[in-house]
């Protein structure tokens, strides 16, 4: 599972001119699922997201979590994150999780975030989405979760 976290002051997802998900302060979470990913990976990713201390405290130091600042998460499934570009000019998406598997793990991630106290909005799985965001900082963090470990 590959994730991109962007600390945002606001973010929204639009599908066919309809806003389907939006947040104010928090994280835009782009998620790429591979066939080898498991539910434990999604739950571990949620724990990392909820506890990651990258929001500024009163001294403007990155010392607070999304929970500490009463932030939100906007979760967007994005299979292109697992693209293989090592050969040729056209990316290969062979490693991307089949849609049923990917949707299930994205749902597990969302449920785990909500269980941890993070309000979650989401994109529309499988749709062509327009993502608007105001990256705060900017702060962008990339991480992978494999076999129950953050790598």
Secondary structure in CASP SS format (residue, H / E / C, confidence):
PFRMAT SS
TARGET T0000
AUTHOR 0000-0000-0000
METHOD secondary structure of the structure
MODEL  1
X C 1.00
X E 1.00
X E 1.00
X E 1.00
X E 1.00
X E 1.00
X E 1.00
X E 1.00
X E 1.00
X E 1.00
X E 1.00
X E 1.00
X E 1.00
X E 1.00
X E 1.00
X C 1.00
X C 1.00
X E 1.00
X E 1.00
X E 1.00
X E 1.00
X E 1.00
X E 1.00
X C 1.00
X C 1.00
X E 1.00
X E 1.00
X E 1.00
X E 1.00
X E 1.00
X E 1.00
X E 1.00
X C 1.00
X E 1.00
X C 1.00
X C 1.00
X C 1.00
X C 1.00
X H 1.00
X H 1.00
X H 1.00
X H 1.00
X H 1.00
X H 1.00
X H 1.00
X H 1.00
X H 1.00
X H 1.00
X H 1.00
X H 1.00
X H 1.00
X C 1.00
X C 1.00
X C 1.00
X E 1.00
X E 1.00
X C 1.00
X C 1.00
X C 1.00
X C 1.00
X C 1.00
X E 1.00
X E 1.00
X E 1.00
X C 1.00
X C 1.00
X C 1.00
X C 1.00
X C 1.00
X C 1.00
X C 1.00
X E 1.00
X E 1.00
X E 1.00
X E 1.00
X E 1.00
X E 1.00
X C 1.00
X H 1.00
X H 1.00
X H 1.00
X H 1.00
X C 1.00
X E 1.00
X C 1.00
X C 1.00
X C 1.00
X C 1.00
X C 1.00
X C 1.00
X C 1.00
X E 1.00
X C 1.00
X C 1.00
X C 1.00
X E 1.00
X C 1.00
X C 1.00
X H 1.00
X H 1.00
X H 1.00
X H 1.00
X H 1.00
X H 1.00
X H 1.00
X H 1.00
X H 1.00
X H 1.00
X H 1.00
X H 1.00
X H 1.00
X H 1.00
X H 1.00
X H 1.00
X H 1.00
X C 1.00
X C 1.00
X C 1.00
X E 1.00
X E 1.00
X E 1.00
X E 1.00
X C 1.00
X C 1.00
X C 1.00
X C 1.00
X C 1.00
X C 1.00
X C 1.00
X E 1.00
X E 1.00
X E 1.00
X E 1.00
X E 1.00
X E 1.00
X E 1.00
X E 1.00
X E 1.00
X E 1.00
X E 1.00
X E 1.00
X E 1.00
X E 1.00
X E 1.00
X E 1.00
X E 1.00
X C 1.00
X C 1.00
X E 1.00
X E 1.00
X C 1.00
END
